[in-house]
């Protein structure tokens, strides 16, 4: 299938793109950083997803995964407004089979930075809106909402022994997810799943049970 993924140069997005390529799909990535994947079935566009006028013209997208996001950097504009624009441009159309938004456990708990929580909370509501509309094409739309994930963006707490110990106290499974684990969830929700839609799937190792957010000052 023809897969479009935003934010593919590192972390979760890169892991998702690599899994889809391994499974034999054609993958298109959009990221403001240069390509981090070299594969004959991978095409990369280096640009900011907020630059709406410069987004490429892409036909026949069958799976759209909105992964690009930020934390404490124009969160509403990047995590919500740009996600909406990408979805309306590439996702709500007759060839679509599935749309997945990478949200956050913080959308469920509110236990993080204010604008970040608001941006991800908006994604939850928008997911239901899109699910209603793409159902006409027999397509699904869900959000996948991770808790802690081992990525470069989280290095400031992962590498701080004191904070990491506090975080593990709040995480029943006593670990964070790998990007590969989140990629497997993304593959399941977009390729294998055909009936679950309009849902926000919380994958956080049980962290939301405690509702206490730990971060570096």
C-alpha positions in Angstrom: 0.0 0.0 0.0 0.9 3.7 -0.3 1.7 5.0 3.1 2.2 8.7 4.1 3.9 9.4 7.4 4.9 12.7 8.9 7.9 13.1 11.2 10.0 10.2 9.9 13.6 11.4 10.6 13.8 10.1 14.2 12.0 8.4 17.0 8.5 6.9 16.6 8.0 8.1 13.0 11.3 6.6 11.8 10.4 3.3 13.5 7.0 3.2 11.9 8.3 4.0 8.4 11.0 1.3 8.8 8.4 -1.3 9.8 6.1 -0.5 6.9 9.0 -0.8 4.5 10.0 -4.1 6.0 6.4 -5.3 5.4 6.7 -4.4 1.7 4.8 -1.1 1.5 5.6 2.1 -0.4 6.4 4.9 2.1 6.4 8.6 1.8 7.9 10.7 4.6 7.6 14.4 5.4 9.9 15.9 8.0 11.6 19.3 8.5 14.9 17.3 9.0 16.7 15.5 6.2 15.9 11.9 5.4 17.2 9.3 7.9 16.0 6.3 5.8 17.6 5.0 2.6 15.3 2.5 0.9 14.2 2.1 -2.7 10.5 2.2 -1.7 11.0 5.4 0.5 10.5 8.9 -0.7 11.3 11.9 1.6 10.2 15.5 1.5 12.2 17.9 3.7 9.9 20.6 4.9 7.9 22.0 7.8 4.3 20.6 7.8 3.1 24.2 8.8 4.2 25.4 5.3 0.9 24.5 3.8 1.6 26.1 0.4 4.7 23.9 -0.2 3.3 20.5 0.7 3.7 18.0 -2.1 0.9 16.9 -4.4 0.4 13.2 -3.6 -2.2 11.0 -5.1 -3.5 7.6 -3.9 -2.5 7.8 -0.3 -4.1 4.7 1.3 -2.7 5.0 4.9 -2.0 8.3 6.6 -0.1 8.4 9.9 0.2 11.8 11.5 3.3 11.4 13.7 5.0 14.8 13.5 4.8 16.7 16.7 6.7 18.9 19.2 6.7 19.8 22.9 6.9 23.4 24.0 7.4 24.8 20.5 4.2 26.1 18.9 2.4 23.0 20.0 -1.1 24.0 18.9 0.2 25.0 15.4 2.2 21.8 14.9 0.5 19.1 16.9 -3.1 20.1 16.0 -3.5 22.7 13.3 -0.9 21.2 10.9 -2.2 17.7 11.7 -5.7 18.8 10.7 -4.4 20.4 7.4 -2.4 17.2 6.5 -5.5 15.0 7.2 -7.9 17.1 5.2 -5.4 17.3 2.3 -4.3 13.7 2.1 -6.5 11.6 4.2 -10.2 12.5 3.6 -10.5 11.1 0.1 -11.8 8.0 -1.6 -8.6 6.0 -1.7 -8.0 6.1 2.0 -8.1 2.9 4.0 -6.9 4.2 7.4 -5.8 7.3 9.2 -3.8 7.2 12.5 -2.9 10.2 14.7 0.0 9.7 17.1 -1.4 11.5 20.2 -0.3 11.3 23.8 -1.3 9.9 27.1 -1.3 13.5 28.3 -4.4 14.1 26.3 -6.2 11.7 28.7 -4.6 12.9 32.0 -3.7 16.6 31.4 -0.5 15.8 33.3 2.0 17.7 31.2 2.7 21.2 29.7 -0.6 23.2 29.2 -0.3 23.9 25.4 0.9 20.4 24.7 -2.0 18.8 26.6 -4.4 21.1 24.8 -3.0 20.2 21.4 -3.1 16.5 22.0 -6.6 16.8 23.6 -7.8 18.4 20.4 -6.4 15.5 18.4 -8.7 13.2 20.4 -11.8 15.1 19.4 -10.7 15.5 15.8 -10.1 11.8 15.6 -13.8 11.2 16.2 -14.7 13.8 13.6 -12.6 12.3 10.9 -13.7 8.7 11.7 -17.3 9.8 11.0 -16.4 11.3 7.7 -14.0 8.6 6.3 -16.5 5.8 7.3 -18.2 6.7 3.9 -15.1 5.2 2.2 -15.0 2.1 4.5 -11.9 3.6 6.2 -11.0 3.9 9.9 -9.5 6.7 11.9 -8.0 6.3 15.4 -5.4 7.9 17.6 -2.5 6.0 19.2 -1.6 7.7 22.5 1.7 6.6 24.0 3.0 7.4 27.4 6.8 7.3 27.9 8.8 6.2 24.9 12.5 5.9 24.5 13.3 8.6 22.0 15.9 11.4 21.6 13.3 14.0 22.5 13.0 12.4 26.0 16.8 12.1 26.6 16.8 14.9 29.2 14.8 12.7 31.7 16.0 9.3 30.5 19.6 10.4 31.3 18.8 11.9 34.7 19.1 9.1 37.2 17.0 10.9 39.9 14.2 11.9 37.6 14.2 8.5 35.9 13.8 6.8 39.2 10.8 9.0 40.0 9.3 8.2 36.6 9.7 4.5 37.1 7.8 4.8 40.4 4.9 6.2 38.4 5.0 3.5 35.7 3.6 0.1 36.8 5.5 -1.9 34.2 8.8 -0.1 35.3 9.9 0.7 31.8 9.1 2.9 28.8 8.1 1.6 25.4 10.5 1.2 22.6 9.8 3.0 19.3 9.5 -0.4 17.7 6.7 -1.4 20.1 4.8 1.8 19.2 5.4 1.0 15.5 3.8 -2.4 15.9 0.7 -0.8 17.4 0.6 1.7 14.4 0.8 -1.2 11.9 -2.0 -3.1 13.7 -4.3 -0.1 13.9 -3.9 0.8 10.2 -3.3 -2.4 8.3 -4.7 -5.3 10.3 -7.6 -3.5 12.0 -10.6 -2.8 9.9 -13.4 -2.2 12.4 -12.2 -0.3 15.4 -12.6 3.4 14.6 -13.0 6.8 16.3 -11.0 5.5 19.3 -8.0 6.8 21.2 -5.8 3.8 22.2 -3.8 4.5 25.4 -0.5 2.6 25.4 1.5 3.8 28.5 2.5 0.8 30.6 -0.1 1.8 33.1 1.4 5.2 33.8 -2.0 7.0 33.5 -3.2 5.1 36.6 -1.1 7.3 38.7 -1.7 10.7 37.1 1.6 12.2 38.3 3.9 13.9 35.6 7.6 14.0 36.3 9.9 16.2 34.2 13.1 18.2 34.3 12.9 21.9 35.5 
